[in-house]
Structures are given as structure tokens and as C-alpha cells.
Amino acid sequence: MVFSTTPSSRFPRAAASKKHGTSAELLRVRFELPTAPRAFRSILWEAEFSSRGVARLSLLSSQGDDAVKLPALPLEHEKHLKSLKKSLLERLKGGRIEMDWNEFDLEGAGDFHQRVWKAMLYIPFGETATYAEVARDAGSPLAFRACGQACGANRILIFIPCHRVVSSTGLGGFGYGLDWKKNFLAMEQQ
């Protein structure tokens, strides 16, 4: 697989959007996607929702004996979960479905992290950008190492596409391991 580095002119400068108010209660659910492509069927996903949107989407593990299911979401949040599952399944099948920034609840995240995460949204589907390019597009061109930390702190896997951010000399890192980063990049090449 060839990983491209996208020219800097393709990313508009990202601006942070802060959410004010009191902390919303998070509801957590774990789920599987048995109809996902083979490479993603064994994943146990975890999502957290607030009244404002998706606060976290993470890959817990490949299923194992330690996979404990949490209780189902209250009925009023089932529609959020159903929508997230549908979008995630389409994305894992190589679809270009996106989530809007306003569908995320990123309360408590620092301004720099939010600017980096927003800059990642502008990396085109199927392409990559370096940590330095993302840092520049987030308004802090010398903060490429801090950009890597912000990628590692990304709360919304797949839809805030930290897997598209690479180092100038290779793949860089990925909190879930480089095999998953390669899988997520490969799904966008279908």
C-alpha cells in the first residue's frame, strides 16, 4: 500500500469550537458489528453519549473472555446508537460517510486538541497528512509533537480520522497498534 502525503494547500485552517455549560451525564454502551467486513467483525466497540452527542468511540479489543457487556442505553439514546452503528458499519465497508463536528460532545478537551481534531476532519478520505501538516492547519506549525499527542488523545475513532495522520518518515504511531492503523487506512483504499 502506498501512503500519500497531501499538499498543505488542501487543508483549510481549523478553528476550535468550544461548548459551554455544565458537564452532561455520559451513557456508555459496548457493541459488536457482526456484519462488518471480516477484518472488523471481532472488534468490541465502546461508545459514550451525552445529550449533546457522541463523546467517545473506541475500539476496546478483539473479543475475548474479558469482554463485559454493559447494560443497554435508555430508549431516548437508542436512536443515537442506531445511527452511530449504521454510520460506523458503512465506514468500515469503505463508505465515505462522515459525522458533523456538531454531532460530537468534546467538552473538557483543550483548545489545541480540538483544533487538531478539527484539522484531521479536513484530511480527504483515502489520503494521509503528516503531523507537521496537521499542526500547521491547527494554527500551531511548530507543535507537530504535540499534534501527535492530540492524535493519541482522540476520543472519536474513525470519524475524527487520526489514522490518516502519519509521520514524515512512515506510519507514525497509533494508540490501538499499527496493525489497526493499517487496517483503517486500507478500508479507505477499497
C-alpha positions, 0 to 999 in steps of 0.5 A, a space after each residue: 500500500 502506498 501512503 500519500 502525503 497531501 499538499 498543505 494547500 488542501 487543508 483549510 485552517 481549523 478553528 476550535 469550537 468550544 461548548 459551554 455549560 455544565 458537564 452532561 451525564 455520559 451513557 456508555 454502551 459496548 457493541 459488536 458489528 457482526 456484519 462488518 467486513 471480516 477484518 472488523 467483525 471481532 472488534 468490541 466497540 465502546 461508545 459514550 453519549 451525552 445529550 449533546 452527542 457522541 463523546 467517545 468511540 473506541 475500539 476496546 479489543 478483539 473479543 475475548 473472555 474479558 469482554 463485559 457487556 454493559 447494560 443497554 442505553 435508555 430508549 431516548 439514546 437508542 436512536 443515537 446508537 442506531 445511527 452511530 452503528 449504521 454510520 460506523 458499519 458503512 465506514 468500515 465497508 469503505 463508505 465515505 460517510 462522515 459525522 458533523 463536528 456538531 454531532 460530537 460532545 468534546 467538552 473538557 478537551 483543550 483548545 489545541 486538541 480540538 483544533 487538531 481534531 478539527 484539522 484531521 476532519 479536513 484530511 480527504 478520505 483515502 489520503 494521509 497528512 503528516 503531523 507537521 501538516 496537521 499542526 500547521 492547519 491547527 494554527 500551531 506549525 511548530 507543535 507537530 509533537 504535540 499534534 501527535 499527542 492530540 492524535 493519541 488523545 482522540 476520543 472519536 475513532 474513525 470519524 475524527 480520522 487520526 489514522 490518516 495522520 502519519 509521520 514524515 518518515 512512515 506510519 507514525 504511531 497509533 494508540 490501538 497498534 499499527 496493525 489497526 492503523 493499517 487496517 483503517 487506512 486500507 478500508 479507505 483504499 477499497 
